[in-house]
Amino acid sequence: MEIILKEDIAGLGYKNDVVKVRDGYGRNYLIPRGLAVMATDSAKKVVAENIKQAAHKAEKLKTDALSLAERIGDTTLDIYTKAGESGKIFGAVTTLQISDALKEKGFEVDRKRISLKTEVKNLGQYVAILDLHKEVKKEVVFNVIAE
């Protein structure tokens, strides 16, 4: 079944994308929660018109995302956490902690736009991926350091 997304959904697509999903996923999850609508011909025309009207606004968002990625550059974050003697930390480092560390450096990035390649359960150096825009992704290196 083809649907039109009303919001960005991780692993599926971005707002106004026409994607194919399984019937049950579309009918029972996405559409009832208001995350998508059926991709009828009239809905596709409406979305195309909305995209055309919002093209300049989207270009501004992209340039803002590019400038943020450029400003972040090769910034390395230090995240302090409690750890045992073996180097294993208590709990795990989350995207919220990375977002807070970015905020301390002067970069405002929503925690929902941050993803980790692996779970962070030990001290060391890791990489987080910032999804700043549909076409702009930025990798940020962060160190997990014992307090």
C-alpha positions as CSV (number, residue, x, y, z in Angstrom):
1,M,0.0,0.0,0.0
2,E,1.2,3.5,-0.8
3,I,1.0,6.2,1.8
4,I,2.1,9.8,2.2
5,L,3.9,10.6,5.4
6,K,2.8,13.6,7.4
7,E,5.9,13.5,9.7
8,D,9.5,12.3,9.6
9,I,9.6,8.6,10.6
10,A,13.0,7.1,11.3
11,G,13.8,4.2,9.1
12,L,10.8,4.9,6.8
13,G,11.0,8.3,5.3
14,Y,10.5,12.0,5.6
15,K,7.5,14.3,5.6
16,N,5.6,14.4,2.3
17,D,7.4,11.3,1.0
18,V,5.3,8.7,-0.8
19,V,6.4,5.3,0.5
20,K,5.2,1.7,0.2
21,V,4.4,-0.1,3.4
22,R,2.6,-3.3,4.4
23,D,-1.2,-2.9,4.5
24,G,-1.5,-3.7,8.3
25,Y,1.3,-1.3,9.2
26,G,-0.4,1.5,7.2
27,R,-4.0,0.9,8.2
28,N,-3.5,-0.1,11.9
29,Y,-0.6,2.1,12.9
30,L,0.4,5.0,10.7
31,I,-3.0,6.3,9.5
32,P,-4.9,6.0,12.9
33,R,-2.0,7.9,14.7
34,G,-2.1,10.7,12.1
35,L,1.4,9.9,10.8
36,A,0.3,9.2,7.3
37,V,-2.6,9.4,4.8
38,M,-3.5,7.1,1.9
39,A,-1.7,8.1,-1.3
40,T,-4.7,8.7,-3.6
41,D,-4.3,10.8,-6.8
42,S,-5.9,13.8,-5.2
43,A,-3.7,13.5,-2.1
44,K,-0.6,13.3,-4.3
45,K,-1.7,16.5,-6.1
46,V,-2.2,18.3,-2.9
47,V,1.2,17.2,-1.6
48,A,2.9,18.2,-4.8
49,E,1.3,21.7,-4.6
50,N,2.4,22.0,-0.9
51,I,5.9,21.0,-1.8
52,K,6.0,23.5,-4.6
53,Q,4.9,26.3,-2.3
54,A,7.3,25.3,0.5
55,A,10.3,24.9,-1.8
56,H,12.0,28.1,-0.8
57,K,11.3,27.5,2.9
58,A,12.9,24.0,2.5
59,E,15.9,25.5,0.9
60,K,16.4,27.8,3.9
61,L,16.1,24.8,6.3
62,K,18.7,23.0,4.2
63,T,21.2,25.9,4.3
64,D,20.6,26.3,8.0
65,A,21.4,22.6,8.5
66,L,24.5,22.9,6.3
67,S,25.8,25.9,8.3
68,L,25.2,24.1,11.6
69,A,27.1,21.1,10.3
70,E,29.9,23.4,9.2
71,R,30.0,25.1,12.5
72,I,30.1,21.8,14.4
73,G,33.0,20.8,12.2
74,D,35.4,18.5,14.0
75,T,34.1,19.2,17.4
76,T,34.8,16.4,19.9
77,L,32.4,16.1,22.9
78,D,33.4,14.9,26.3
79,I,30.7,13.1,28.3
80,Y,31.4,12.4,31.9
81,T,29.7,9.5,33.6
82,K,30.2,7.2,36.6
83,A,32.1,4.0,35.8
84,G,33.5,1.0,37.5
85,E,37.1,0.1,37.7
86,S,36.8,-2.2,34.7
87,G,35.8,0.7,32.5
88,K,32.1,-0.3,32.3
89,I,29.8,2.6,32.9
90,F,26.7,2.6,35.1
91,G,23.8,2.7,32.7
92,A,24.4,3.9,29.2
93,V,25.1,7.2,27.4
94,T,22.0,8.3,25.7
95,T,21.1,10.8,22.9
96,L,19.9,13.2,25.6
97,Q,23.4,13.4,27.1
98,I,24.9,14.0,23.7
99,S,22.3,16.7,23.0
100,D,23.1,18.4,26.3
101,A,26.9,18.2,25.5
102,L,26.2,19.9,22.1
103,K,24.1,22.5,23.8
104,E,27.0,23.3,26.2
105,K,29.2,23.9,23.1
106,G,26.5,26.2,21.7
107,F,24.8,23.9,19.1
108,E,21.1,23.3,19.4
109,V,20.3,19.8,18.2
110,D,17.1,17.9,19.2
111,R,17.9,14.5,20.8
112,K,15.5,12.8,18.4
113,R,17.8,13.8,15.5
114,I,20.7,12.0,17.1
115,S,21.4,8.3,16.6
116,L,24.2,6.0,17.9
117,K,25.8,3.2,15.8
118,T,26.2,1.1,18.9
119,E,25.2,1.1,22.6
120,V,27.5,3.1,24.7
121,K,28.2,1.0,27.8
122,N,32.0,1.4,28.3
123,L,34.5,4.2,28.5
124,G,36.1,5.2,25.2
125,Q,35.5,7.0,22.0
126,Y,32.3,6.7,20.0
127,V,30.5,8.3,17.0
128,A,27.0,9.8,17.0
129,I,25.2,10.6,13.8
130,L,23.2,13.9,13.6
131,D,20.3,13.9,11.2
132,L,20.1,17.7,10.7
133,H,18.1,17.5,7.4
134,K,17.0,14.9,5.0
135,E,20.1,15.6,2.9
136,V,22.5,16.7,5.7
137,K,24.0,14.1,8.1
138,K,26.9,14.9,10.4
139,E,29.1,12.5,12.4
140,V,30.2,13.8,15.8
141,V,33.0,12.1,17.8
142,F,32.4,11.9,21.6
143,N,34.5,10.6,24.4
144,V,33.0,8.9,27.4
145,I,35.1,9.7,30.4
146,A,34.9,8.5,34.0
147,E,34.0,11.2,36.6
